[in-house]
Amino acid sequence: MSRVSHVHGGSTSAMRTNAAMRRLLGSAAFAADQPTVPELDQDTLDAGWTVEPSGALLLVAHRPKRMHDIPAEALGEGEYEINDVHVSLDDLGREKTEFLPRAASRGLYFARRMLAAARGLPGSETLLAAVAIHVDVDDEDFALQGATIRFFSRRGSYPQWFDELEAYTREAIAVLDLSDPTT
């Protein structure tokens, strides 16, 4: 795992990444990409966040209609389960040298926008975004993959499997928080 600095869209960012993500970040296609978000995913951005009575930070567009409070001792886990976003990559084309870097660009762009929207909310100082891009091009389901972004705070119990990112070899992964200068 590494903390990398990268210039994208005129700003520098720091995040924890695995080797697969670092390869994508170093690509000319990543540097040249001007990320956009598909309309359906734009709706998630526009809807923003809500703070539940328990203090859980939830994406409004992903909050279940019928929901029980997430207990304080499990806030991060509950947020992780609900704040699970699949960002479509269907419009990017599948030319392999450009597709994966552009997928990373879109996933990181979405994550940064959602983190920025959470700034100032109670509990947001511990909010993380985990961005995962499936990079196993030999997988028969490769063409169906999107960018997966999960948001969760480091409050109560929370996923700790992102502590060792190098264990993931079939996904390019980045974990960022509000200290990322682009959020």
Rosetta constraint file for C-alpha pairs under 8 A:
AtomPair CA 1 CA 16 HARMONIC 6.59 0.50
AtomPair CA 1 CA 17 HARMONIC 5.72 0.50
AtomPair CA 1 CA 18 HARMONIC 4.99 0.50
AtomPair CA 1 CA 19 HARMONIC 7.11 0.50
AtomPair CA 1 CA 164 HARMONIC 6.58 0.50
AtomPair CA 1 CA 165 HARMONIC 5.48 0.50
AtomPair CA 1 CA 166 HARMONIC 5.41 0.50
AtomPair CA 2 CA 16 HARMONIC 5.48 0.50
AtomPair CA 2 CA 17 HARMONIC 5.53 0.50
AtomPair CA 2 CA 18 HARMONIC 6.57 0.50
AtomPair CA 3 CA 14 HARMONIC 6.31 0.50
AtomPair CA 3 CA 15 HARMONIC 5.35 0.50
AtomPair CA 3 CA 16 HARMONIC 4.48 0.50
AtomPair CA 3 CA 17 HARMONIC 6.34 0.50
AtomPair CA 4 CA 13 HARMONIC 7.74 0.50
AtomPair CA 4 CA 14 HARMONIC 5.40 0.50
AtomPair CA 4 CA 15 HARMONIC 5.81 0.50
AtomPair CA 4 CA 16 HARMONIC 6.58 0.50
AtomPair CA 4 CA 17 HARMONIC 7.12 0.50
AtomPair CA 4 CA 22 HARMONIC 7.84 0.50
AtomPair CA 5 CA 12 HARMONIC 6.31 0.50
AtomPair CA 5 CA 13 HARMONIC 5.34 0.50
AtomPair CA 5 CA 14 HARMONIC 4.66 0.50
AtomPair CA 5 CA 15 HARMONIC 7.14 0.50
AtomPair CA 6 CA 11 HARMONIC 8.00 0.50
AtomPair CA 6 CA 12 HARMONIC 5.34 0.50
AtomPair CA 6 CA 13 HARMONIC 5.46 0.50
AtomPair CA 6 CA 14 HARMONIC 6.85 0.50
AtomPair CA 6 CA 25 HARMONIC 7.45 0.50
AtomPair CA 7 CA 11 HARMONIC 5.34 0.50
AtomPair CA 7 CA 12 HARMONIC 4.39 0.50
AtomPair CA 7 CA 13 HARMONIC 6.57 0.50
AtomPair CA 7 CA 31 HARMONIC 7.81 0.50
AtomPair CA 8 CA 12 HARMONIC 6.52 0.50
AtomPair CA 8 CA 13 HARMONIC 7.85 0.50
AtomPair CA 8 CA 31 HARMONIC 6.09 0.50
AtomPair CA 9 CA 31 HARMONIC 7.88 0.50
AtomPair CA 9 CA 34 HARMONIC 7.46 0.50
AtomPair CA 11 CA 181 HARMONIC 7.62 0.50
AtomPair CA 11 CA 182 HARMONIC 6.40 0.50
AtomPair CA 12 CA 181 HARMONIC 6.63 0.50
AtomPair CA 12 CA 182 HARMONIC 6.92 0.50
AtomPair CA 13 CA 180 HARMONIC 5.49 0.50
AtomPair CA 13 CA 181 HARMONIC 5.44 0.50
AtomPair CA 13 CA 182 HARMONIC 5.99 0.50
AtomPair CA 14 CA 176 HARMONIC 7.60 0.50
AtomPair CA 14 CA 180 HARMONIC 5.53 0.50
AtomPair CA 14 CA 181 HARMONIC 7.23 0.50
AtomPair CA 15 CA 174 HARMONIC 6.50 0.50
AtomPair CA 15 CA 175 HARMONIC 5.93 0.50
AtomPair CA 15 CA 176 HARMONIC 4.99 0.50
AtomPair CA 15 CA 177 HARMONIC 7.76 0.50
AtomPair CA 15 CA 180 HARMONIC 6.74 0.50
AtomPair CA 16 CA 174 HARMONIC 5.57 0.50
AtomPair CA 16 CA 175 HARMONIC 5.22 0.50
AtomPair CA 16 CA 176 HARMONIC 6.55 0.50
AtomPair CA 17 CA 21 HARMONIC 5.94 0.50
AtomPair CA 17 CA 22 HARMONIC 6.44 0.50
AtomPair CA 17 CA 165 HARMONIC 6.64 0.50
AtomPair CA 17 CA 172 HARMONIC 7.76 0.50
AtomPair CA 17 CA 173 HARMONIC 5.68 0.50
AtomPair CA 17 CA 174 HARMONIC 4.37 0.50
AtomPair CA 17 CA 175 HARMONIC 6.46 0.50
AtomPair CA 18 CA 22 HARMONIC 6.32 0.50
AtomPair CA 18 CA 165 HARMONIC 5.15 0.50
AtomPair CA 18 CA 166 HARMONIC 5.05 0.50
AtomPair CA 18 CA 168 HARMONIC 7.39 0.50
AtomPair CA 18 CA 172 HARMONIC 6.45 0.50
AtomPair CA 18 CA 173 HARMONIC 5.76 0.50
AtomPair CA 18 CA 174 HARMONIC 6.83 0.50
AtomPair CA 19 CA 23 HARMONIC 6.31 0.50
AtomPair CA 19 CA 166 HARMONIC 6.59 0.50
AtomPair CA 19 CA 172 HARMONIC 7.34 0.50
AtomPair CA 20 CA 24 HARMONIC 6.64 0.50
AtomPair CA 20 CA 135 HARMONIC 7.73 0.50
AtomPair CA 20 CA 169 HARMONIC 6.85 0.50
AtomPair CA 20 CA 170 HARMONIC 7.97 0.50
AtomPair CA 20 CA 171 HARMONIC 6.80 0.50
AtomPair CA 20 CA 172 HARMONIC 4.60 0.50
AtomPair CA 20 CA 173 HARMONIC 7.24 0.50
AtomPair CA 21 CA 25 HARMONIC 6.14 0.50
AtomPair CA 21 CA 104 HARMONIC 7.64 0.50
AtomPair CA 21 CA 171 HARMONIC 7.85 0.50
AtomPair CA 21 CA 172 HARMONIC 4.21 0.50
AtomPair CA 21 CA 173 HARMONIC 5.57 0.50
AtomPair CA 21 CA 174 HARMONIC 6.66 0.50
AtomPair CA 22 CA 26 HARMONIC 6.20 0.50
AtomPair CA 22 CA 172 HARMONIC 7.89 0.50
AtomPair CA 23 CA 27 HARMONIC 6.61 0.50
AtomPair CA 24 CA 30 HARMONIC 6.70 0.50
AtomPair CA 24 CA 100 HARMONIC 6.81 0.50
AtomPair CA 24 CA 101 HARMONIC 4.82 0.50
AtomPair CA 24 CA 104 HARMONIC 6.93 0.50
AtomPair CA 24 CA 172 HARMONIC 7.87 0.50
AtomPair CA 25 CA 30 HARMONIC 5.94 0.50
AtomPair CA 25 CA 31 HARMONIC 7.45 0.50
AtomPair CA 25 CA 101 HARMONIC 6.72 0.50
AtomPair CA 25 CA 104 HARMONIC 7.61 0.50
AtomPair CA 26 CA 30 HARMONIC 7.10 0.50
AtomPair CA 26 CA 31 HARMONIC 7.56 0.50
AtomPair CA 27 CA 31 HARMONIC 6.51 0.50
AtomPair CA 27 CA 101 HARMONIC 6.49 0.50
AtomPair CA 28 CA 32 HARMONIC 6.11 0.50
AtomPair CA 29 CA 33 HARMONIC 6.00 0.50
AtomPair CA 29 CA 97 HARMONIC 7.66 0.50
AtomPair CA 29 CA 98 HARMONIC 5.41 0.50
AtomPair CA 29 CA 101 HARMONIC 5.88 0.50
AtomPair CA 29 CA 102 HARMONIC 6.56 0.50
AtomPair CA 30 CA 98 HARMONIC 7.72 0.50
AtomPair CA 30 CA 101 HARMONIC 4.72 0.50
AtomPair CA 30 CA 102 HARMONIC 5.57 0.50
AtomPair CA 30 CA 104 HARMONIC 7.49 0.50
AtomPair CA 30 CA 105 HARMONIC 6.08 0.50
AtomPair CA 33 CA 102 HARMONIC 6.21 0.50
AtomPair CA 33 CA 105 HARMONIC 6.92 0.50
AtomPair CA 34 CA 105 HARMONIC 7.99 0.50
AtomPair CA 35 CA 102 HARMONIC 7.43 0.50
AtomPair CA 35 CA 105 HARMONIC 6.03 0.50
AtomPair CA 35 CA 106 HARMONIC 5.15 0.50
AtomPair CA 35 CA 109 HARMONIC 6.57 0.50
AtomPair CA 36 CA 106 HARMONIC 6.43 0.50
AtomPair CA 36 CA 109 HARMONIC 7.83 0.50
AtomPair CA 37 CA 41 HARMONIC 6.13 0.50
AtomPair CA 37 CA 42 HARMONIC 5.84 0.50
AtomPair CA 37 CA 87 HARMONIC 7.83 0.50
AtomPair CA 37 CA 106 HARMONIC 6.84 0.50
AtomPair CA 37 CA 110 HARMONIC 7.11 0.50
AtomPair CA 38 CA 42 HARMONIC 6.04 0.50
AtomPair CA 38 CA 87 HARMONIC 7.73 0.50
AtomPair CA 38 CA 88 HARMONIC 6.81 0.50
AtomPair CA 39 CA 43 HARMONIC 6.44 0.50
AtomPair CA 40 CA 44 HARMONIC 7.11 0.50
AtomPair CA 41 CA 45 HARMONIC 6.63 0.50
AtomPair CA 41 CA 87 HARMONIC 6.19 0.50
AtomPair CA 41 CA 88 HARMONIC 7.63 0.50
AtomPair CA 42 CA 46 HARMONIC 6.10 0.50
AtomPair CA 43 CA 47 HARMONIC 6.06 0.50
AtomPair CA 43 CA 61 HARMONIC 7.57 0.50
AtomPair CA 44 CA 48 HARMONIC 6.50 0.50
AtomPair CA 44 CA 59 HARMONIC 7.39 0.50
AtomPair CA 44 CA 60 HARMONIC 7.40 0.50
AtomPair CA 44 CA 61 HARMONIC 5.35 0.50
AtomPair CA 44 CA 62 HARMONIC 7.85 0.50
AtomPair CA 45 CA 110 HARMONIC 7.82 0.50
AtomPair CA 45 CA 113 HARMONIC 7.34 0.50
AtomPair CA 45 CA 114 HARMONIC 6.33 0.50
AtomPair CA 47 CA 59 HARMONIC 7.56 0.50
AtomPair CA 47 CA 60 HARMONIC 5.77 0.50
AtomPair CA 47 CA 61 HARMONIC 6.09 0.50
AtomPair CA 48 CA 59 HARMONIC 5.96 0.50
AtomPair CA 48 CA 60 HARMONIC 5.87 0.50
AtomPair CA 48 CA 61 HARMONIC 7.57 0.50
AtomPair CA 48 CA 114 HARMONIC 7.20 0.50
AtomPair CA 48 CA 117 HARMONIC 6.57 0.50
AtomPair CA 48 CA 118 HARMONIC 7.68 0.50
AtomPair CA 49 CA 57 HARMONIC 6.64 0.50
AtomPair CA 49 CA 58 HARMONIC 5.58 0.50
AtomPair CA 49 CA 59 HARMONIC 4.56 0.50
AtomPair CA 49 CA 60 HARMONIC 5.24 0.50
AtomPair CA 49 CA 117 HARMONIC 7.43 0.50
AtomPair CA 49 CA 118 HARMONIC 6.50 0.50
AtomPair CA 50 CA 57 HARMONIC 5.94 0.50
AtomPair CA 50 CA 58 HARMONIC 5.40 0.50
AtomPair CA 50 CA 59 HARMONIC 6.32 0.50
AtomPair CA 50 CA 60 HARMONIC 5.85 0.50
AtomPair CA 51 CA 55 HARMONIC 5.64 0.50
AtomPair CA 51 CA 56 HARMONIC 5.63 0.50
AtomPair CA 51 CA 57 HARMONIC 4.85 0.50
AtomPair CA 51 CA 58 HARMONIC 6.39 0.50
AtomPair CA 51 CA 121 HARMONIC 7.59 0.50
AtomPair CA 51 CA 122 HARMONIC 7.56 0.50
AtomPair CA 52 CA 56 HARMONIC 5.15 0.50
AtomPair CA 52 CA 57 HARMONIC 6.57 0.50
AtomPair CA 52 CA 58 HARMONIC 7.35 0.50
AtomPair CA 52 CA 69 HARMONIC 7.47 0.50
AtomPair CA 53 CA 69 HARMONIC 7.27 0.50
AtomPair CA 54 CA 69 HARMONIC 5.95 0.50
AtomPair CA 54 CA 70 HARMONIC 6.19 0.50
AtomPair CA 54 CA 71 HARMONIC 6.63 0.50
AtomPair CA 54 CA 72 HARMONIC 6.50 0.50
AtomPair CA 55 CA 72 HARMONIC 7.66 0.50
AtomPair CA 55 CA 75 HARMONIC 7.78 0.50
AtomPair CA 55 CA 122 HARMONIC 7.24 0.50
AtomPair CA 55 CA 123 HARMONIC 7.22 0.50
AtomPair CA 56 CA 70 HARMONIC 6.87 0.50
AtomPair CA 56 CA 75 HARMONIC 5.85 0.50
AtomPair CA 56 CA 76 HARMONIC 7.86 0.50
AtomPair CA 56 CA 78 HARMONIC 7.81 0.50
AtomPair CA 56 CA 79 HARMONIC 6.52 0.50
AtomPair CA 56 CA 123 HARMONIC 7.88 0.50
AtomPair CA 57 CA 79 HARMONIC 6.59 0.50
AtomPair CA 57 CA 123 HARMONIC 7.35 0.50
AtomPair CA 57 CA 124 HARMONIC 7.63 0.50
AtomPair CA 57 CA 152 HARMONIC 7.69 0.50
AtomPair CA 57 CA 153 HARMONIC 7.84 0.50
AtomPair CA 58 CA 62 HARMONIC 7.34 0.50
AtomPair CA 58 CA 63 HARMONIC 6.27 0.50
AtomPair CA 58 CA 79 HARMONIC 6.29 0.50
AtomPair CA 58 CA 82 HARMONIC 7.06 0.50
AtomPair CA 58 CA 83 HARMONIC 6.20 0.50
AtomPair CA 59 CA 63 HARMONIC 6.05 0.50
AtomPair CA 59 CA 82 HARMONIC 7.82 0.50
AtomPair CA 59 CA 83 HARMONIC 5.94 0.50
AtomPair CA 62 CA 82 HARMONIC 6.33 0.50
AtomPair CA 62 CA 83 HARMONIC 6.34 0.50
AtomPair CA 62 CA 84 HARMONIC 7.69 0.50
AtomPair CA 63 CA 67 HARMONIC 7.87 0.50
AtomPair CA 63 CA 82 HARMONIC 6.51 0.50
AtomPair CA 63 CA 83 HARMONIC 7.80 0.50
AtomPair CA 64 CA 82 HARMONIC 7.84 0.50
AtomPair CA 70 CA 74 HARMONIC 6.54 0.50
AtomPair CA 70 CA 75 HARMONIC 5.93 0.50
AtomPair CA 70 CA 78 HARMONIC 6.07 0.50
AtomPair CA 71 CA 75 HARMONIC 6.21 0.50
AtomPair CA 72 CA 155 HARMONIC 7.65 0.50
AtomPair CA 72 CA 156 HARMONIC 5.89 0.50
AtomPair CA 73 CA 155 HARMONIC 7.47 0.50
AtomPair CA 73 CA 156 HARMONIC 4.11 0.50
AtomPair CA 73 CA 157 HARMONIC 5.88 0.50
AtomPair CA 74 CA 78 HARMONIC 6.12 0.50
AtomPair CA 74 CA 155 HARMONIC 7.41 0.50
AtomPair CA 74 CA 156 HARMONIC 4.79 0.50
AtomPair CA 74 CA 157 HARMONIC 4.68 0.50
AtomPair CA 74 CA 158 HARMONIC 6.79 0.50
AtomPair CA 75 CA 79 HARMONIC 6.11 0.50
AtomPair CA 75 CA 153 HARMONIC 7.23 0.50
AtomPair CA 75 CA 155 HARMONIC 5.73 0.50
AtomPair CA 75 CA 156 HARMONIC 5.29 0.50
AtomPair CA 75 CA 157 HARMONIC 6.48 0.50
AtomPair CA 75 CA 158 HARMONIC 7.05 0.50
AtomPair CA 76 CA 80 HARMONIC 6.09 0.50
AtomPair CA 76 CA 152 HARMONIC 5.11 0.50
AtomPair CA 76 CA 153 HARMONIC 4.86 0.50
AtomPair CA 76 CA 154 HARMONIC 5.71 0.50
AtomPair CA 76 CA 155 HARMONIC 5.38 0.50
AtomPair CA 76 CA 156 HARMONIC 6.00 0.50
AtomPair CA 76 CA 157 HARMONIC 5.64 0.50
AtomPair CA 76 CA 158 HARMONIC 4.12 0.50
AtomPair CA 76 CA 159 HARMONIC 7.05 0.50
AtomPair CA 77 CA 81 HARMONIC 6.36 0.50
AtomPair CA 77 CA 152 HARMONIC 7.17 0.50
AtomPair CA 77 CA 156 HARMONIC 7.92 0.50
AtomPair CA 77 CA 157 HARMONIC 5.95 0.50
AtomPair CA 77 CA 158 HARMONIC 4.53 0.50
AtomPair CA 77 CA 159 HARMONIC 6.21 0.50
AtomPair CA 78 CA 82 HARMONIC 6.41 0.50
AtomPair CA 78 CA 152 HARMONIC 7.98 0.50
AtomPair CA 79 CA 83 HARMONIC 5.59 0.50
AtomPair CA 79 CA 151 HARMONIC 6.70 0.50
AtomPair CA 79 CA 152 HARMONIC 5.01 0.50
AtomPair CA 79 CA 153 HARMONIC 7.21 0.50
AtomPair CA 80 CA 84 HARMONIC 6.51 0.50
AtomPair CA 80 CA 150 HARMONIC 5.97 0.50
AtomPair CA 80 CA 151 HARMONIC 5.73 0.50
AtomPair CA 80 CA 152 HARMONIC 4.89 0.50
AtomPair CA 80 CA 158 HARMONIC 7.65 0.50
AtomPair CA 80 CA 159 HARMONIC 7.58 0.50
AtomPair CA 83 CA 150 HARMONIC 5.51 0.50
AtomPair CA 83 CA 151 HARMONIC 5.35 0.50
AtomPair CA 83 CA 152 HARMONIC 7.16 0.50
AtomPair CA 84 CA 148 HARMONIC 7.13 0.50
AtomPair CA 84 CA 149 HARMONIC 6.09 0.50
AtomPair CA 84 CA 150 HARMONIC 4.62 0.50
AtomPair CA 84 CA 151 HARMONIC 6.91 0.50
AtomPair CA 85 CA 148 HARMONIC 5.70 0.50
AtomPair CA 85 CA 149 HARMONIC 5.15 0.50
AtomPair CA 85 CA 150 HARMONIC 6.13 0.50
AtomPair CA 86 CA 146 HARMONIC 6.05 0.50
AtomPair CA 86 CA 147 HARMONIC 5.72 0.50
AtomPair CA 86 CA 148 HARMONIC 4.74 0.50
AtomPair CA 86 CA 149 HARMONIC 6.54 0.50
AtomPair CA 87 CA 107 HARMONIC 7.05 0.50
AtomPair CA 87 CA 146 HARMONIC 5.63 0.50
AtomPair CA 87 CA 147 HARMONIC 5.03 0.50
AtomPair CA 87 CA 148 HARMONIC 6.29 0.50
AtomPair CA 87 CA 149 HARMONIC 7.58 0.50
AtomPair CA 88 CA 146 HARMONIC 5.04 0.50
AtomPair CA 88 CA 147 HARMONIC 6.61 0.50
AtomPair CA 89 CA 93 HARMONIC 7.97 0.50
AtomPair CA 89 CA 103 HARMONIC 6.48 0.50
AtomPair CA 89 CA 145 HARMONIC 7.59 0.50
AtomPair CA 89 CA 146 HARMONIC 5.27 0.50
AtomPair CA 89 CA 147 HARMONIC 6.98 0.50
AtomPair CA 90 CA 146 HARMONIC 7.77 0.50
AtomPair CA 92 CA 99 HARMONIC 6.38 0.50
AtomPair CA 92 CA 102 HARMONIC 7.33 0.50
AtomPair CA 92 CA 103 HARMONIC 7.63 0.50
AtomPair CA 93 CA 99 HARMONIC 6.49 0.50
AtomPair CA 94 CA 98 HARMONIC 7.78 0.50
AtomPair CA 94 CA 99 HARMONIC 5.47 0.50
AtomPair CA 94 CA 143 HARMONIC 7.66 0.50
AtomPair CA 95 CA 99 HARMONIC 5.58 0.50
AtomPair CA 96 CA 100 HARMONIC 6.48 0.50
AtomPair CA 97 CA 101 HARMONIC 7.60 0.50
AtomPair CA 98 CA 102 HARMONIC 6.08 0.50
AtomPair CA 99 CA 103 HARMONIC 5.99 0.50
AtomPair CA 100 CA 104 HARMONIC 6.24 0.50
AtomPair CA 100 CA 133 HARMONIC 7.59 0.50
AtomPair CA 100 CA 135 HARMONIC 7.14 0.50
AtomPair CA 101 CA 105 HARMONIC 6.19 0.50
AtomPair CA 102 CA 106 HARMONIC 6.19 0.50
AtomPair CA 103 CA 107 HARMONIC 6.18 0.50
AtomPair CA 103 CA 133 HARMONIC 6.94 0.50
AtomPair CA 103 CA 146 HARMONIC 7.73 0.50
AtomPair CA 103 CA 147 HARMONIC 6.58 0.50
AtomPair CA 104 CA 108 HARMONIC 6.05 0.50
AtomPair CA 104 CA 132 HARMONIC 7.99 0.50
AtomPair CA 104 CA 133 HARMONIC 6.44 0.50
AtomPair CA 104 CA 147 HARMONIC 7.44 0.50
AtomPair CA 104 CA 172 HARMONIC 7.98 0.50
AtomPair CA 105 CA 109 HARMONIC 6.02 0.50
AtomPair CA 106 CA 110 HARMONIC 6.17 0.50
AtomPair CA 106 CA 147 HARMONIC 7.76 0.50
AtomPair CA 107 CA 111 HARMONIC 6.20 0.50
AtomPair CA 107 CA 131 HARMONIC 6.15 0.50
AtomPair CA 107 CA 132 HARMONIC 7.71 0.50
AtomPair CA 107 CA 133 HARMONIC 7.84 0.50
AtomPair CA 107 CA 147 HARMONIC 5.57 0.50
AtomPair CA 107 CA 148 HARMONIC 7.28 0.50
AtomPair CA 107 CA 149 HARMONIC 6.87 0.50
AtomPair CA 108 CA 112 HARMONIC 6.05 0.50
AtomPair CA 108 CA 131 HARMONIC 6.59 0.50
AtomPair CA 109 CA 113 HARMONIC 6.22 0.50
AtomPair CA 110 CA 114 HARMONIC 6.26 0.50
AtomPair CA 111 CA 115 HARMONIC 6.09 0.50
AtomPair CA 111 CA 129 HARMONIC 6.09 0.50
AtomPair CA 111 CA 130 HARMONIC 7.97 0.50
AtomPair CA 111 CA 131 HARMONIC 7.20 0.50
AtomPair CA 111 CA 149 HARMONIC 6.71 0.50
AtomPair CA 112 CA 116 HARMONIC 6.04 0.50
AtomPair CA 112 CA 182 HARMONIC 6.79 0.50
AtomPair CA 112 CA 183 HARMONIC 5.16 0.50
AtomPair CA 113 CA 117 HARMONIC 6.25 0.50
AtomPair CA 113 CA 183 HARMONIC 6.56 0.50
AtomPair CA 114 CA 118 HARMONIC 6.42 0.50
AtomPair CA 115 CA 119 HARMONIC 6.52 0.50
AtomPair CA 115 CA 127 HARMONIC 7.58 0.50
AtomPair CA 115 CA 128 HARMONIC 7.85 0.50
AtomPair CA 115 CA 129 HARMONIC 7.39 0.50
AtomPair CA 115 CA 177 HARMONIC 7.05 0.50
AtomPair CA 115 CA 178 HARMONIC 6.32 0.50
AtomPair CA 115 CA 183 HARMONIC 6.12 0.50
AtomPair CA 116 CA 178 HARMONIC 7.15 0.50
AtomPair CA 116 CA 183 HARMONIC 4.58 0.50
AtomPair CA 118 CA 124 HARMONIC 6.08 0.50
AtomPair CA 119 CA 124 HARMONIC 5.98 0.50
AtomPair CA 119 CA 125 HARMONIC 7.52 0.50
AtomPair CA 119 CA 178 HARMONIC 7.23 0.50
AtomPair CA 120 CA 124 HARMONIC 6.41 0.50
AtomPair CA 120 CA 125 HARMONIC 7.75 0.50
AtomPair CA 123 CA 127 HARMONIC 6.98 0.50
AtomPair CA 123 CA 153 HARMONIC 7.23 0.50
AtomPair CA 124 CA 153 HARMONIC 7.21 0.50
AtomPair CA 124 CA 178 HARMONIC 7.78 0.50
AtomPair CA 125 CA 178 HARMONIC 6.67 0.50
AtomPair CA 126 CA 153 HARMONIC 5.04 0.50
AtomPair CA 126 CA 154 HARMONIC 5.31 0.50
AtomPair CA 126 CA 155 HARMONIC 7.27 0.50
AtomPair CA 126 CA 177 HARMONIC 7.42 0.50
AtomPair CA 126 CA 178 HARMONIC 7.92 0.50
AtomPair CA 127 CA 151 HARMONIC 6.89 0.50
AtomPair CA 127 CA 152 HARMONIC 5.58 0.50
AtomPair CA 127 CA 153 HARMONIC 4.06 0.50
AtomPair CA 127 CA 154 HARMONIC 6.57 0.50
AtomPair CA 127 CA 177 HARMONIC 5.99 0.50
AtomPair CA 127 CA 178 HARMONIC 7.07 0.50
AtomPair CA 128 CA 151 HARMONIC 5.60 0.50
AtomPair CA 128 CA 152 HARMONIC 5.44 0.50
AtomPair CA 128 CA 153 HARMONIC 5.78 0.50
AtomPair CA 128 CA 154 HARMONIC 7.60 0.50
AtomPair CA 128 CA 175 HARMONIC 6.71 0.50
AtomPair CA 128 CA 176 HARMONIC 5.70 0.50
AtomPair CA 128 CA 177 HARMONIC 4.63 0.50
AtomPair CA 128 CA 178 HARMONIC 7.54 0.50
AtomPair CA 129 CA 149 HARMONIC 6.52 0.50
AtomPair CA 129 CA 150 HARMONIC 5.62 0.50
AtomPair CA 129 CA 151 HARMONIC 4.55 0.50
AtomPair CA 129 CA 152 HARMONIC 6.73 0.50
AtomPair CA 129 CA 175 HARMONIC 5.60 0.50
AtomPair CA 129 CA 176 HARMONIC 5.38 0.50
AtomPair CA 129 CA 177 HARMONIC 6.23 0.50
AtomPair CA 130 CA 148 HARMONIC 7.98 0.50
AtomPair CA 130 CA 149 HARMONIC 5.52 0.50
AtomPair CA 130 CA 150 HARMONIC 5.24 0.50
AtomPair CA 130 CA 151 HARMONIC 6.48 0.50
AtomPair CA 130 CA 162 HARMONIC 7.99 0.50
AtomPair CA 130 CA 173 HARMONIC 6.93 0.50
AtomPair CA 130 CA 174 HARMONIC 5.81 0.50
AtomPair CA 130 CA 175 HARMONIC 4.49 0.50
AtomPair CA 130 CA 176 HARMONIC 6.69 0.50
AtomPair CA 131 CA 147 HARMONIC 7.06 0.50
AtomPair CA 131 CA 148 HARMONIC 5.84 0.50
AtomPair CA 131 CA 149 HARMONIC 4.55 0.50
AtomPair CA 131 CA 150 HARMONIC 6.76 0.50
AtomPair CA 131 CA 172 HARMONIC 7.96 0.50
AtomPair CA 131 CA 173 HARMONIC 5.52 0.50
AtomPair CA 131 CA 174 HARMONIC 5.21 0.50
AtomPair CA 131 CA 175 HARMONIC 6.33 0.50
AtomPair CA 132 CA 147 HARMONIC 5.97 0.50
AtomPair CA 132 CA 148 HARMONIC 5.17 0.50
AtomPair CA 132 CA 149 HARMONIC 6.38 0.50
AtomPair CA 132 CA 171 HARMONIC 5.96 0.50
AtomPair CA 132 CA 172 HARMONIC 5.56 0.50
AtomPair CA 132 CA 173 HARMONIC 4.58 0.50
AtomPair CA 132 CA 174 HARMONIC 6.78 0.50
AtomPair CA 133 CA 145 HARMONIC 7.90 0.50
AtomPair CA 133 CA 146 HARMONIC 6.98 0.50
AtomPair CA 133 CA 147 HARMONIC 5.14 0.50
AtomPair CA 133 CA 148 HARMONIC 6.60 0.50
AtomPair CA 133 CA 171 HARMONIC 5.31 0.50
AtomPair CA 133 CA 172 HARMONIC 5.07 0.50
AtomPair CA 133 CA 173 HARMONIC 6.60 0.50
AtomPair CA 134 CA 142 HARMONIC 7.25 0.50
AtomPair CA 134 CA 145 HARMONIC 6.57 0.50
AtomPair CA 134 CA 146 HARMONIC 7.61 0.50
AtomPair CA 134 CA 147 HARMONIC 7.54 0.50
AtomPair CA 134 CA 170 HARMONIC 6.07 0.50
AtomPair CA 134 CA 171 HARMONIC 4.45 0.50
AtomPair CA 134 CA 172 HARMONIC 6.45 0.50
AtomPair CA 135 CA 142 HARMONIC 7.83 0.50
AtomPair CA 135 CA 170 HARMONIC 5.42 0.50
AtomPair CA 135 CA 171 HARMONIC 5.22 0.50
AtomPair CA 135 CA 172 HARMONIC 6.42 0.50
AtomPair CA 136 CA 142 HARMONIC 6.82 0.50
AtomPair CA 136 CA 170 HARMONIC 5.21 0.50
AtomPair CA 136 CA 171 HARMONIC 7.21 0.50
AtomPair CA 137 CA 142 HARMONIC 5.74 0.50
AtomPair CA 138 CA 142 HARMONIC 7.11 0.50
AtomPair CA 141 CA 145 HARMONIC 6.86 0.50
AtomPair CA 152 CA 158 HARMONIC 7.36 0.50
AtomPair CA 153 CA 158 HARMONIC 7.12 0.50
AtomPair CA 154 CA 158 HARMONIC 5.95 0.50
AtomPair CA 161 CA 165 HARMONIC 7.79 0.50
AtomPair CA 162 CA 175 HARMONIC 7.62 0.50
AtomPair CA 165 CA 173 HARMONIC 6.98 0.50
AtomPair CA 168 CA 172 HARMONIC 7.53 0.50
AtomPair CA 168 CA 173 HARMONIC 7.73 0.50
AtomPair CA 176 CA 180 HARMONIC 6.41 0.50
AtomPair CA 178 CA 183 HARMONIC 6.01 0.50
AtomPair CA 179 CA 183 HARMONIC 7.52 0.50
